Amino acid sequence: MTSDDLAKESPKTIAGTAGRGLSPAMALLLALTCGLSVANIYFAQPLLDAMAHDLGIAPAAIGMVVTFTQIGYAFGLILIVPLGDLWDRRRLIAGQIALSAIGLVIVGTASHAAVLLTGLTLVGVLAVVVQVLVAFAATLATPDGRGRAIGTVTSGVVGGILLARFASGALADVGGWRTVYLVSAGLMLAMAVLLLCVLPRRPQATMAASSYLSLLRSTAALFVEEPILRERALFAFLIFADLNVFWTSIVLPLSAPPFALSHTTIGLLGVAGFAGALGARNAGRLADLGWAKRTTGLSLMLMLAAWAAIACLHISLWFVVAGVIMLDLGLQAVHVTSQSLIVAARPDAASRLVGGYMVFYSIGSAVGGIASTMVYAVAGWTGVCMLGAGISAAALLAWVVTASRMREPAGCALTP
């Protein structure tokens, strides 16, 4: 954006730009929008057994519900998120949210498995608006507050993920699993109207080429040009595979004897992980101070330790609660740190960097989701815990290998 462009905009429109940073009100709105949007791809996890029973899907194959959503999310990351560096993010964000309501209606009215999976794929494609919002927040923030801004917005993502499990369980107990998606469709339409009215109009001038294919090629080229993006993409794949190993399969033992818990009760387990939201904000501050390497290592250790507690499911549910807190806290600290580092490397390519990074999040989530239900069918909860611990150990090993190549600045600058 040139100085002439800025001169044409009103003070209200440019509130929260580089001169003033991201305003608290705007940060809160972006965080809330992220929470509502990301919830759509996590509603299904406490409802897998109900969906399987209603639509005649085999229990061993119900993990495909999560996988198809994540496949759609991966396509959206590749094809939609980079457009934030080329188009007006205000219209891109509002349009995605409005269209996502259509996908939610398809899911809520599905009469057989094929329609359900089609709707969930569409929901996944459009849920990438979260990443457009994260990139938007990063570009509105001042350089020394970028990590804090990303952490604030990401805390909304964490809250959305965790509260989605509780809300979907509670609504399903009252009106069935379809009610969850129809209610969400209404909320998304309302949010689209609100955002169209209040988001700042900021023409994008970060990408010189106007060709969509050039934009996609430049996204792929960033993986060659930026080593920090490659390293952090690997972490994203492993930590989100790890998380989905737990959340996709936990409903299976808890909904069966001897626990036989309701959807609402199972969803409450997700609230225990709300500590991850606090971790997200604090991790952003630590990244601004230049402590990214240490934060990543300690957080990955915490995720590995979490599986020791989670494995004690049949001893006490309180062990699982402790494990959930540790798992979510560690994951969000790594996630926010990673996004802060990659955006700092190339602020002009924020949307493409975040989109490319999150492709590996989506792939990892899909792999973790389908692998966990398959392992549970063969080896039960013990097998699931061994799988999760193995993925955590792999992530920690990757950190040990890459840590020696990471330079941690003494000041607040975010250099890899």
C-alpha positions as a LaTeX table, in Angstrom:
\begin{tabular}{lrrr}
\hline
Residue & $x$ (\AA) & $y$ (\AA) & $z$ (\AA) \\
\hline
Met1 & 0.00 & 0.00 & 0.00 \\
Thr2 & 1.45 & 3.37 & $-1.01$ \\
Ser3 & 1.33 & 6.62 & 0.93 \\
Asp4 & $-1.31$ & 7.88 & $-1.52$ \\
Asp5 & $-3.48$ & 4.87 & $-0.75$ \\
Leu6 & $-3.21$ & 5.54 & 2.95 \\
Ala7 & $-4.07$ & 9.18 & 2.48 \\
Lys8 & $-7.36$ & 8.22 & 0.85 \\
Glu9 & $-8.47$ & 6.14 & 3.81 \\
Ser10 & $-10.25$ & 7.56 & 6.84 \\
Pro11 & $-8.71$ & 7.27 & 10.32 \\
Lys12 & $-11.42$ & 4.81 & 11.27 \\
Thr13 & $-10.60$ & 2.64 & 8.30 \\
Ile14 & $-6.91$ & 2.40 & 8.99 \\
Ala15 & $-7.17$ & 1.92 & 12.74 \\
Gly16 & $-4.82$ & $-0.81$ & 13.70 \\
Thr17 & $-2.36$ & $-0.38$ & 10.82 \\
Ala18 & 1.38 & $-0.39$ & 11.24 \\
Gly19 & 1.40 & 3.02 & 12.92 \\
Arg20 & $-0.92$ & 2.05 & 15.75 \\
Gly21 & $-0.85$ & $-1.71$ & 15.79 \\
Leu22 & $-3.82$ & $-4.02$ & 16.07 \\
Ser23 & $-6.46$ & $-2.42$ & 18.29 \\
Pro24 & $-7.82$ & $-4.54$ & 21.18 \\
Ala25 & $-11.37$ & $-4.36$ & 19.81 \\
Met26 & $-10.31$ & $-5.54$ & 16.37 \\
Ala27 & $-8.15$ & $-8.30$ & 17.87 \\
Leu28 & $-11.13$ & $-9.50$ & 19.91 \\
Leu29 & $-13.40$ & $-9.51$ & 16.86 \\
Leu30 & $-10.88$ & $-11.44$ & 14.78 \\
Ala31 & $-10.38$ & $-13.93$ & 17.61 \\
Leu32 & $-14.14$ & $-14.46$ & 17.94 \\
Thr33 & $-14.49$ & $-14.95$ & 14.19 \\
Cys34 & $-11.66$ & $-17.48$ & 14.21 \\
Gly35 & $-13.32$ & $-19.37$ & 17.05 \\
Leu36 & $-16.68$ & $-19.61$ & 15.30 \\
Ser37 & $-15.09$ & $-20.59$ & 12.00 \\
Val38 & $-12.70$ & $-23.25$ & 13.26 \\
Ala39 & $-15.44$ & $-24.81$ & 15.39 \\
Asn40 & $-17.11$ & $-26.04$ & 12.21 \\
Ile41 & $-14.38$ & $-28.58$ & 11.53 \\
Tyr42 & $-14.34$ & $-29.90$ & 15.10 \\
Phe43 & $-18.07$ & $-30.24$ & 15.79 \\
Ala44 & $-18.04$ & $-33.81$ & 14.52 \\
Gln45 & $-15.53$ & $-35.28$ & 16.96 \\
Pro46 & $-17.93$ & $-35.84$ & 19.92 \\
Leu47 & $-20.69$ & $-36.88$ & 17.47 \\
Leu48 & $-18.94$ & $-39.62$ & 15.52 \\
Asp49 & $-20.90$ & $-42.45$ & 17.09 \\
Ala50 & $-24.24$ & $-40.67$ & 16.54 \\
Met51 & $-23.40$ & $-39.94$ & 12.89 \\
Ala52 & $-22.30$ & $-43.54$ & 12.34 \\
His53 & $-25.53$ & $-44.90$ & 13.81 \\
Asp54 & $-27.80$ & $-42.45$ & 11.96 \\
Leu55 & $-26.21$ & $-42.86$ & 8.52 \\
Gly56 & $-25.11$ & $-46.49$ & 8.72 \\
Ile57 & $-21.36$ & $-45.88$ & 8.71 \\
Ala58 & $-19.15$ & $-48.61$ & 10.20 \\
Pro59 & $-17.43$ & $-47.58$ & 13.48 \\
Ala60 & $-13.99$ & $-48.41$ & 12.05 \\
Ala61 & $-14.63$ & $-46.09$ & 9.09 \\
Ile62 & $-16.22$ & $-43.15$ & 10.91 \\
Gly63 & $-12.80$ & $-41.49$ & 11.19 \\
Met64 & $-13.25$ & $-40.66$ & 7.49 \\
Val65 & $-15.59$ & $-37.86$ & 8.61 \\
Val66 & $-12.61$ & $-36.07$ & 10.17 \\
Thr67 & $-10.34$ & $-37.01$ & 7.28 \\
Phe68 & $-12.64$ & $-35.59$ & 4.58 \\
Thr69 & $-12.99$ & $-32.33$ & 6.50 \\
Gln70 & $-9.23$ & $-32.02$ & 6.77 \\
Ile71 & $-8.76$ & $-32.89$ & 3.08 \\
Gly72 & $-11.10$ & $-30.02$ & 2.24 \\
Tyr73 & $-9.17$ & $-27.79$ & 4.59 \\
Ala74 & $-5.91$ & $-28.69$ & 2.83 \\
Phe75 & $-7.35$ & $-27.75$ & $-0.57$ \\
Gly76 & $-8.61$ & $-24.46$ & 0.85 \\
Leu77 & $-5.19$ & $-23.66$ & 2.26 \\
Ile78 & $-3.60$ & $-24.21$ & $-1.13$ \\
Leu79 & $-6.23$ & $-22.55$ & $-3.31$ \\
Ile80 & $-7.85$ & $-19.83$ & $-1.18$ \\
Val81 & $-5.57$ & $-18.57$ & 1.61 \\
Pro82 & $-2.84$ & $-17.20$ & $-0.75$ \\
Leu83 & $-5.48$ & $-14.89$ & $-2.25$ \\
Gly84 & $-5.14$ & $-12.78$ & 0.90 \\
Asp85 & $-1.90$ & $-11.41$ & $-0.58$ \\
Leu86 & $-3.68$ & $-10.43$ & $-3.78$ \\
Trp87 & $-7.32$ & $-9.54$ & $-3.01$ \\
Asp88 & $-9.10$ & $-7.32$ & $-0.51$ \\
Arg89 & $-9.09$ & $-9.48$ & 2.63 \\
Arg90 & $-12.32$ & $-7.88$ & 3.86 \\
Arg91 & $-14.37$ & $-9.27$ & 0.99 \\
Leu92 & $-12.46$ & $-12.53$ & 0.94 \\
Ile93 & $-13.18$ & $-13.13$ & 4.63 \\
Ala94 & $-16.87$ & $-12.20$ & 4.50 \\
Gly95 & $-17.42$ & $-14.24$ & 1.34 \\
Gln96 & $-15.85$ & $-17.37$ & 2.78 \\
Ile97 & $-17.90$ & $-17.15$ & 5.95 \\
Ala98 & $-21.16$ & $-16.68$ & 4.03 \\
Leu99 & $-20.43$ & $-19.64$ & 1.75 \\
Ser100 & $-19.49$ & $-21.83$ & 4.70 \\
Ala101 & $-23.07$ & $-21.49$ & 5.93 \\
Ile102 & $-24.19$ & $-23.32$ & 2.78 \\
Gly103 & $-21.83$ & $-26.20$ & 3.51 \\
Leu104 & $-23.13$ & $-26.40$ & 7.08 \\
Val105 & $-26.72$ & $-26.64$ & 5.85 \\
Ile106 & $-25.71$ & $-29.49$ & 3.52 \\
Val107 & $-24.17$ & $-31.37$ & 6.44 \\
Gly108 & $-27.14$ & $-30.70$ & 8.72 \\
Thr109 & $-29.64$ & $-32.04$ & 6.16 \\
Ala110 & $-27.56$ & $-34.96$ & 4.80 \\
Ser111 & $-29.56$ & $-38.15$ & 4.25 \\
His112 & $-26.66$ & $-40.50$ & 3.53 \\
Ala113 & $-22.91$ & $-40.74$ & 3.97 \\
Ala114 & $-21.94$ & $-39.40$ & 0.53 \\
Val115 & $-23.85$ & $-36.12$ & 1.06 \\
Leu116 & $-22.41$ & $-35.80$ & 4.57 \\
Leu117 & $-18.85$ & $-36.20$ & 3.35 \\
Thr118 & $-19.45$ & $-33.74$ & 0.49 \\
Gly119 & $-20.79$ & $-31.12$ & 2.88 \\
Leu120 & $-17.96$ & $-31.64$ & 5.35 \\
Thr121 & $-15.39$ & $-31.29$ & 2.58 \\
Leu122 & $-16.95$ & $-27.95$ & 1.58 \\
Val123 & $-16.97$ & $-26.84$ & 5.22 \\
Gly124 & $-13.30$ & $-27.74$ & 5.45 \\
Val125 & $-12.41$ & $-25.81$ & 2.29 \\
Leu126 & $-14.09$ & $-22.64$ & 3.56 \\
Ala127 & $-12.90$ & $-22.91$ & 7.17 \\
Val128 & $-9.49$ & $-21.71$ & 6.00 \\
Val129 & $-10.85$ & $-18.22$ & 6.53 \\
Val130 & $-9.16$ & $-18.66$ & 9.93 \\
Gln131 & $-5.75$ & $-18.47$ & 8.27 \\
Val132 & $-6.73$ & $-15.39$ & 6.27 \\
Leu133 & $-7.73$ & $-13.80$ & 9.57 \\
Val134 & $-4.41$ & $-14.73$ & 11.22 \\
Ala135 & $-2.47$ & $-13.22$ & 8.31 \\
Phe136 & $-4.71$ & $-10.14$ & 8.46 \\
Ala137 & $-3.95$ & $-9.68$ & 12.16 \\
Ala138 & $-0.21$ & $-10.13$ & 11.53 \\
Thr139 & $-0.17$ & $-7.40$ & 8.88 \\
Leu140 & $-2.22$ & $-4.99$ & 11.01 \\
Ala141 & 0.11 & $-5.40$ & 14.00 \\
Thr142 & 3.36 & $-3.54$ & 14.56 \\
Pro143 & 6.52 & $-5.66$ & 14.06 \\
Asp144 & 7.36 & $-5.81$ & 17.78 \\
Gly145 & 3.79 & $-6.84$ & 18.60 \\
Arg146 & 3.25 & $-9.36$ & 15.83 \\
Gly147 & 3.71 & $-12.43$ & 18.01 \\
Arg148 & 1.29 & $-11.04$ & 20.61 \\
Ala149 & $-1.29$ & $-10.28$ & 17.90 \\
Ile150 & $-1.02$ & $-13.76$ & 16.42 \\
Gly151 & $-1.26$ & $-15.22$ & 19.91 \\
Thr152 & $-4.41$ & $-13.24$ & 20.68 \\
Val153 & $-6.17$ & $-14.27$ & 17.49 \\
Thr154 & $-4.98$ & $-17.85$ & 17.87 \\
Ser155 & $-6.43$ & $-17.94$ & 21.39 \\
Gly156 & $-9.79$ & $-17.54$ & 19.66 \\
Val157 & $-8.95$ & $-20.54$ & 17.52 \\
Val158 & $-8.13$ & $-22.58$ & 20.62 \\
Gly159 & $-11.33$ & $-21.51$ & 22.32 \\
Gly160 & $-13.34$ & $-22.38$ & 19.22 \\
Ile161 & $-11.82$ & $-25.84$ & 18.96 \\
Leu162 & $-12.41$ & $-26.67$ & 22.61 \\
Leu163 & $-15.82$ & $-25.08$ & 23.03 \\
Ala164 & $-16.93$ & $-26.70$ & 19.76 \\
Arg165 & $-16.67$ & $-30.11$ & 21.36 \\
Phe166 & $-18.73$ & $-29.02$ & 24.36 \\
Ala167 & $-21.30$ & $-27.06$ & 22.35 \\
Ser168 & $-21.79$ & $-29.84$ & 19.80 \\
Gly169 & $-22.22$ & $-32.41$ & 22.54 \\
Ala170 & $-24.75$ & $-30.26$ & 24.43 \\
Leu171 & $-26.78$ & $-29.37$ & 21.31 \\
Ala172 & $-26.73$ & $-32.97$ & 20.12 \\
Asp173 & $-28.14$ & $-34.17$ & 23.44 \\
Val174 & $-30.99$ & $-31.66$ & 23.09 \\
Gly175 & $-31.85$ & $-31.77$ & 19.38 \\
Gly176 & $-29.64$ & $-34.34$ & 17.68 \\
Trp177 & $-26.35$ & $-33.95$ & 15.84 \\
Arg178 & $-27.97$ & $-32.17$ & 12.87 \\
Thr179 & $-29.01$ & $-29.25$ & 15.08 \\
Val180 & $-25.35$ & $-28.47$ & 15.71 \\
Tyr181 & $-24.67$ & $-27.69$ & 12.05 \\
Leu182 & $-27.90$ & $-25.80$ & 11.39 \\
Val183 & $-27.35$ & $-23.51$ & 14.38 \\
Ser184 & $-23.78$ & $-22.87$ & 13.25 \\
Ala185 & $-25.01$ & $-21.97$ & 9.75 \\
Gly186 & $-27.16$ & $-19.18$ & 11.20 \\
Leu187 & $-24.29$ & $-17.84$ & 13.31 \\
Met188 & $-21.95$ & $-17.79$ & 10.32 \\
Leu189 & $-24.39$ & $-15.78$ & 8.21 \\
Ala190 & $-24.73$ & $-13.20$ & 10.99 \\
Met191 & $-20.94$ & $-12.97$ & 11.36 \\
Ala192 & $-20.47$ & $-12.45$ & 7.60 \\
Val193 & $-22.74$ & $-9.40$ & 7.69 \\
Leu194 & $-20.99$ & $-7.97$ & 10.74 \\
Leu195 & $-17.51$ & $-8.36$ & 9.27 \\
Leu196 & $-18.51$ & $-6.82$ & 5.97 \\
Cys197 & $-19.56$ & $-3.73$ & 7.90 \\
Val198 & $-16.62$ & $-3.30$ & 10.30 \\
Leu199 & $-13.47$ & $-4.74$ & 8.73 \\
Pro200 & $-11.12$ & $-2.09$ & 7.32 \\
Arg201 & $-10.96$ & $-1.66$ & 3.55 \\
Arg202 & $-7.32$ & $-2.26$ & 2.70 \\
Pro203 & $-6.38$ & $-2.86$ & $-0.95$ \\
Gln204 & $-3.67$ & $-5.50$ & $-1.19$ \\
Ala205 & $-0.42$ & $-4.50$ & $-2.84$ \\
Thr206 & 1.95 & $-7.09$ & $-1.42$ \\
Met207 & 1.95 & $-9.24$ & $-4.54$ \\
Ala208 & 3.15 & $-7.67$ & $-7.76$ \\
Ala209 & 1.86 & $-10.39$ & $-10.08$ \\
Ser210 & $-1.86$ & $-10.40$ & $-10.76$ \\
Ser211 & $-2.03$ & $-13.96$ & $-12.10$ \\
Tyr212 & $-3.64$ & $-16.54$ & $-9.84$ \\
Leu213 & $-1.29$ & $-19.24$ & $-11.15$ \\
Ser214 & 1.69 & $-16.99$ & $-10.41$ \\
Leu215 & 0.38 & $-16.58$ & $-6.89$ \\
Leu216 & 0.18 & $-20.35$ & $-6.39$ \\
Arg217 & 3.64 & $-20.87$ & $-7.87$ \\
Ser218 & 5.08 & $-18.25$ & $-5.54$ \\
Thr219 & 3.53 & $-20.07$ & $-2.56$ \\
Ala220 & 5.34 & $-23.28$ & $-3.53$ \\
Ala221 & 8.56 & $-21.33$ & $-4.11$ \\
Leu222 & 8.50 & $-20.07$ & $-0.52$ \\
Phe223 & 9.27 & $-23.59$ & 0.69 \\
Val224 & 12.49 & $-23.48$ & $-1.33$ \\
Glu225 & 13.40 & $-19.95$ & $-0.29$ \\
Glu226 & 12.59 & $-20.07$ & 3.44 \\
Pro227 & 14.19 & $-22.85$ & 5.56 \\
Ile228 & 12.19 & $-21.77$ & 8.62 \\
Leu229 & 8.98 & $-22.52$ & 6.72 \\
Arg230 & 10.12 & $-26.08$ & 5.96 \\
Glu231 & 11.10 & $-26.73$ & 9.56 \\
Arg232 & 7.92 & $-25.31$ & 11.04 \\
Ala233 & 5.74 & $-27.14$ & 8.50 \\
Leu234 & 7.22 & $-30.42$ & 9.76 \\
Phe235 & 6.34 & $-29.47$ & 13.33 \\
Ala236 & 2.80 & $-28.58$ & 12.23 \\
Phe237 & 2.34 & $-32.00$ & 10.61 \\
Leu238 & 3.51 & $-33.87$ & 13.71 \\
Ile239 & 1.84 & $-31.88$ & 16.48 \\
Phe240 & $-1.59$ & $-31.76$ & 14.82 \\
Ala241 & $-1.43$ & $-35.44$ & 13.93 \\
Asp242 & $-0.69$ & $-35.99$ & 17.62 \\
Leu243 & $-3.65$ & $-33.88$ & 18.74 \\
Asn244 & $-6.10$ & $-35.59$ & 16.42 \\
Val245 & $-4.96$ & $-39.04$ & 17.48 \\
Phe246 & $-6.41$ & $-38.14$ & 20.87 \\
Trp247 & $-9.53$ & $-36.14$ & 20.00 \\
Thr248 & $-10.76$ & $-38.40$ & 17.21 \\
Ser249 & $-10.59$ & $-41.59$ & 19.25 \\
Ile250 & $-11.39$ & $-40.47$ & 22.82 \\
Val251 & $-15.13$ & $-40.48$ & 22.14 \\
Leu252 & $-15.02$ & $-44.23$ & 21.41 \\
Pro253 & $-13.97$ & $-45.51$ & 24.88 \\
Leu254 & $-15.83$ & $-42.79$ & 26.77 \\
Ser255 & $-19.16$ & $-43.45$ & 25.04 \\
Ala256 & $-18.90$ & $-47.22$ & 25.64 \\
Pro257 & $-19.14$ & $-49.15$ & 28.93 \\
Pro258 & $-17.91$ & $-48.86$ & 31.63 \\
Phe259 & $-17.95$ & $-45.07$ & 31.13 \\
Ala260 & $-21.02$ & $-44.67$ & 28.85 \\
Leu261 & $-20.78$ & $-40.87$ & 29.03 \\
Ser262 & $-23.18$ & $-38.53$ & 27.24 \\
His263 & $-22.08$ & $-36.25$ & 24.41 \\
Thr264 & $-22.30$ & $-33.25$ & 26.74 \\
Thr265 & $-20.01$ & $-34.85$ & 29.30 \\
Ile266 & $-17.48$ & $-35.91$ & 26.66 \\
Gly267 & $-17.54$ & $-32.40$ & 25.24 \\
Leu268 & $-16.75$ & $-30.98$ & 28.69 \\
Leu269 & $-13.40$ & $-32.73$ & 28.48 \\
Gly270 & $-12.44$ & $-30.22$ & 25.82 \\
Val271 & $-12.93$ & $-27.32$ & 28.22 \\
Ala272 & $-10.02$ & $-28.69$ & 30.26 \\
Gly273 & $-7.75$ & $-27.86$ & 27.36 \\
Phe274 & $-8.73$ & $-24.19$ & 27.42 \\
Ala275 & $-5.39$ & $-23.59$ & 29.08 \\
Gly276 & $-4.09$ & $-23.80$ & 25.53 \\
Ala277 & $-5.69$ & $-20.43$ & 24.86 \\
Leu278 & $-3.60$ & $-18.87$ & 27.63 \\
Gly279 & $-0.58$ & $-20.68$ & 26.27 \\
Ala280 & $-1.19$ & $-19.22$ & 22.83 \\
Arg281 & $-1.10$ & $-15.62$ & 24.09 \\
Asn282 & 1.95 & $-16.16$ & 26.26 \\
Ala283 & 3.81 & $-18.02$ & 23.51 \\
Gly284 & 3.31 & $-15.03$ & 21.24 \\
Arg285 & 4.92 & $-12.74$ & 23.81 \\
Leu286 & 7.85 & $-15.15$ & 24.23 \\
Ala287 & 8.33 & $-15.22$ & 20.47 \\
Asp288 & 8.45 & $-11.40$ & 20.42 \\
Leu289 & 11.21 & $-11.61$ & 23.05 \\
Gly290 & 13.22 & $-14.03$ & 20.92 \\
Trp291 & 12.70 & $-17.22$ & 22.96 \\
Ala292 & 11.22 & $-19.29$ & 20.16 \\
Lys293 & 13.69 & $-22.18$ & 20.29 \\
Arg294 & 13.37 & $-22.80$ & 24.02 \\
Thr295 & 9.59 & $-22.42$ & 23.93 \\
Thr296 & 9.34 & $-25.00$ & 21.15 \\
Gly297 & 11.54 & $-27.57$ & 22.87 \\
Leu298 & 9.86 & $-27.34$ & 26.27 \\
Ser299 & 6.41 & $-27.46$ & 24.68 \\
Leu300 & 7.21 & $-30.61$ & 22.71 \\
Met301 & 8.47 & $-32.26$ & 25.91 \\
Leu302 & 5.18 & $-31.35$ & 27.56 \\
Met303 & 3.22 & $-32.97$ & 24.73 \\
Leu304 & 5.20 & $-36.19$ & 25.09 \\
Ala305 & 4.65 & $-36.26$ & 28.85 \\
Ala306 & 0.91 & $-35.74$ & 28.31 \\
Trp307 & 0.53 & $-39.24$ & 26.86 \\
Ala308 & 1.71 & $-40.84$ & 30.10 \\
Ala309 & $-1.26$ & $-39.26$ & 31.84 \\
Ile310 & $-3.69$ & $-39.98$ & 29.00 \\
Ala311 & $-2.74$ & $-43.66$ & 29.07 \\
Cys312 & $-4.21$ & $-43.87$ & 32.59 \\
Leu313 & $-7.79$ & $-43.52$ & 31.29 \\
His314 & $-9.03$ & $-46.68$ & 33.02 \\
Ile315 & $-7.51$ & $-45.61$ & 36.34 \\
Ser316 & $-9.14$ & $-42.19$ & 36.55 \\
Leu317 & $-10.57$ & $-39.60$ & 34.18 \\
Trp318 & $-8.63$ & $-36.95$ & 36.10 \\
Phe319 & $-5.42$ & $-38.27$ & 34.55 \\
Val320 & $-6.94$ & $-37.69$ & 31.14 \\
Val321 & $-7.97$ & $-34.16$ & 32.11 \\
Ala322 & $-4.38$ & $-33.42$ & 33.11 \\
Gly323 & $-3.14$ & $-34.94$ & 29.88 \\
Val324 & $-5.53$ & $-32.80$ & 27.80 \\
Ile325 & $-4.27$ & $-29.63$ & 29.47 \\
Met326 & $-0.65$ & $-30.59$ & 28.82 \\
Leu327 & $-1.29$ & $-31.65$ & 25.22 \\
Asp328 & $-3.23$ & $-28.52$ & 24.22 \\
Leu329 & $-0.92$ & $-26.15$ & 26.07 \\
Gly330 & 2.17 & $-27.60$ & 24.42 \\
Leu331 & 0.64 & $-27.69$ & 20.97 \\
Gln332 & $-0.61$ & $-24.11$ & 20.98 \\
Ala333 & 2.73 & $-22.80$ & 22.22 \\
Val334 & 4.52 & $-24.48$ & 19.31 \\
His335 & 1.83 & $-23.40$ & 16.84 \\
Val336 & 1.88 & $-19.70$ & 17.73 \\
Thr337 & 5.67 & $-19.64$ & 17.88 \\
Ser338 & 5.85 & $-21.20$ & 14.43 \\
Gln339 & 3.47 & $-18.69$ & 12.86 \\
Ser340 & 5.28 & $-15.77$ & 14.46 \\
Leu341 & 8.60 & $-16.95$ & 13.04 \\
Ile342 & 7.43 & $-17.61$ & 9.50 \\
Val343 & 5.50 & $-14.34$ & 9.16 \\
Ala344 & 8.48 & $-12.39$ & 10.52 \\
Ala345 & 10.67 & $-13.97$ & 7.83 \\
Arg346 & 8.54 & $-12.47$ & 5.01 \\
Pro347 & 5.75 & $-10.12$ & 6.19 \\
Asp348 & 4.96 & $-9.27$ & 2.57 \\
Ala349 & 3.91 & $-12.89$ & 1.96 \\
Ala350 & 1.96 & $-13.43$ & 5.20 \\
Ser351 & $-1.05$ & $-15.18$ & 3.64 \\
Arg352 & 1.04 & $-17.46$ & 1.46 \\
Leu353 & 3.36 & $-18.38$ & 4.31 \\
Val354 & 0.53 & $-19.14$ & 6.72 \\
Gly355 & $-1.38$ & $-21.04$ & 4.05 \\
Gly356 & 1.61 & $-23.16$ & 3.09 \\
Tyr357 & 2.42 & $-23.88$ & 6.73 \\
Met358 & $-1.15$ & $-24.85$ & 7.52 \\
Val359 & $-1.31$ & $-27.34$ & 4.64 \\
Phe360 & 0.88 & $-29.53$ & 6.80 \\
Tyr361 & $-1.41$ & $-28.94$ & 9.78 \\
Ser362 & $-4.30$ & $-30.24$ & 7.71 \\
Ile363 & $-2.43$ & $-33.25$ & 6.39 \\
Gly364 & $-1.26$ & $-34.12$ & 9.88 \\
Ser365 & $-4.78$ & $-33.76$ & 11.29 \\
Ala366 & $-6.19$ & $-36.04$ & 8.59 \\
Val367 & $-3.50$ & $-38.67$ & 9.10 \\
Gly368 & $-3.92$ & $-38.57$ & 12.88 \\
Gly369 & $-7.70$ & $-38.81$ & 12.65 \\
Ile370 & $-7.89$ & $-41.87$ & 10.42 \\
Ala371 & $-4.88$ & $-43.60$ & 12.03 \\
Ser372 & $-6.33$ & $-43.30$ & 15.54 \\
Thr373 & $-9.64$ & $-45.00$ & 14.75 \\
Met374 & $-7.87$ & $-47.75$ & 12.82 \\
Val375 & $-5.42$ & $-48.36$ & 15.67 \\
Tyr376 & $-8.23$ & $-48.29$ & 18.23 \\
Ala377 & $-10.12$ & $-50.97$ & 16.31 \\
Val378 & $-7.05$ & $-53.22$ & 16.45 \\
Ala379 & $-5.23$ & $-52.39$ & 19.70 \\
Gly380 & $-7.70$ & $-50.38$ & 21.79 \\
Trp381 & $-6.82$ & $-47.37$ & 23.91 \\
Thr382 & $-3.33$ & $-48.66$ & 24.71 \\
Gly383 & $-2.52$ & $-48.74$ & 21.01 \\
Val384 & $-3.81$ & $-45.19$ & 20.57 \\
Cys385 & $-1.61$ & $-43.93$ & 23.41 \\
Met386 & 1.45 & $-45.66$ & 21.96 \\
Leu387 & 0.72 & $-44.04$ & 18.59 \\
Gly388 & 0.35 & $-40.58$ & 20.16 \\
Ala389 & 3.50 & $-40.93$ & 22.23 \\
Gly390 & 5.44 & $-42.10$ & 19.17 \\
Ile391 & 4.37 & $-39.02$ & 17.18 \\
Ser392 & 5.31 & $-36.73$ & 20.10 \\
Ala393 & 8.73 & $-38.38$ & 20.33 \\
Ala394 & 9.24 & $-37.88$ & 16.59 \\
Ala395 & 8.43 & $-34.17$ & 16.92 \\
Leu396 & 10.87 & $-33.79$ & 19.80 \\
Leu397 & 13.58 & $-35.56$ & 17.79 \\
Ala398 & 12.94 & $-33.21$ & 14.87 \\
Trp399 & 13.40 & $-30.25$ & 17.22 \\
Val400 & 16.72 & $-31.63$ & 18.48 \\
Val401 & 17.94 & $-31.98$ & 14.90 \\
Thr402 & 16.83 & $-28.51$ & 13.79 \\
Ala403 & 17.54 & $-26.57$ & 17.02 \\
Ser404 & 21.26 & $-26.38$ & 16.34 \\
Arg405 & 20.52 & $-24.46$ & 13.12 \\
Met406 & 18.11 & $-21.97$ & 14.73 \\
Arg407 & 19.48 & $-18.62$ & 15.87 \\
Glu408 & 17.69 & $-17.10$ & 18.82 \\
Pro409 & 18.03 & $-13.30$ & 18.87 \\
Ala410 & 18.91 & $-11.46$ & 22.02 \\
Gly411 & 16.32 & $-8.75$ & 21.40 \\
Cys412 & 12.80 & $-8.75$ & 20.14 \\
Ala413 & 13.52 & $-9.33$ & 16.48 \\
Leu414 & 12.09 & $-12.56$ & 15.11 \\
Thr415 & 14.83 & $-14.06$ & 13.00 \\
Pro416 & 14.87 & $-17.84$ & 12.53 \\
\hline
\end{tabular}
